[in-house]
């Protein structure tokens, strides 16, 4: 789910658009292919869910929106984000409360 990159950390996410509220709801998959599952309030129309998801990830990691970039999966439910300027330890600390549930 989290991987070290030259520019920061990559985060694998599984989006669930059209939810009642935007929130982290757990993990999707297991092991090396695990993804952070995030429910997104916005509908999957005209990129609204992707924009809302990007904003939510930026807010969760206390980053400006321009520090969060979609590496793969812009039109897919499965996405990989690059979190610029974040260490693996910082990202792990942010996600620990949701991963350990």
N, C-alpha and C positions, 0 to 999 in steps of 0.2 A: 504494500500500500504506500509506504514512504520509501523513497530511494534518494540517495545523495546524487547530486548533479554538480557540474562545474559552476553553474550560476546560482545554485541554491538547493532546493529539495523538490522532487516531483511527488505528487499526491494522486493516487488512483481513486476515482470517485464513480459511484453508480448513482445517477439521478433518478428521482421519482417525481416527474412533473405533475402539476394539477392537484397537489396535496392541499389540505386545509391550512397548513402553515409551513414555513421554511424552517427546517431543523435537521440536525444529525439524528438518524434513527438507528444506527448500528453499523454492522459489517455485512458485506455481501460477499459470499465466497469464503474460502479458507486458504491458509498457507500463503505461498508466494503470489497467488492470483487474487488475494483478498482486496476488496475495495471498500472505501468509506461510503456508506449509503446515506444519501441526503435527500429528504423530501423537499420539494420546491413548490411554493404556492403558485407561481406563474405557470400559465399553460404553455405547452410546447409548440407555440405558434410564432412564426417570424423571429425566432431567436430569443423570445422573451424569457424562457426558462433558463437558457444558457447565460443570459445577461444577469438574471437574478442569482443564479448559482455562483457565478464569478464574483458578484458583489458579496454574497454570503461568505464565500471562502476568504475573501480579502478581510472582511469584518472579523471572522473567527480567528484569523491569525494576526490581527491588528496591522494589516498592511494597506498601503494605498492600492487602489484598483489597478494601477498601471504596473504593479509588482506581481500581479497574478496573470499568467498567460496560459491559454489552452494549447497544449502540445499536440494532443491527438483527441479525436472524438467530438469535434465541434457539433456535428449533427447526430450524434449517438447518445444513448443513455450512459454509456461507459466513456469516461473522459479522463485524461491525465492533465493535471495542472502543474505548471512550474511556479514555485513560490520563490521569487528572487530575494536574496538577502536573508534567508532563513536557514538556520543550521538544522541538522537532523535531530539534535537534542531538543531544540526549541519546538519543532513541529511535534515531536513525540510527547513533550510535556503538555502541549495544547490538546492533543487528542486522547491522552491517557484516561480522562474521566469517561469518555464515551466508549472506548475500547474495552475497558474493564467491567462494563455493566453486565 
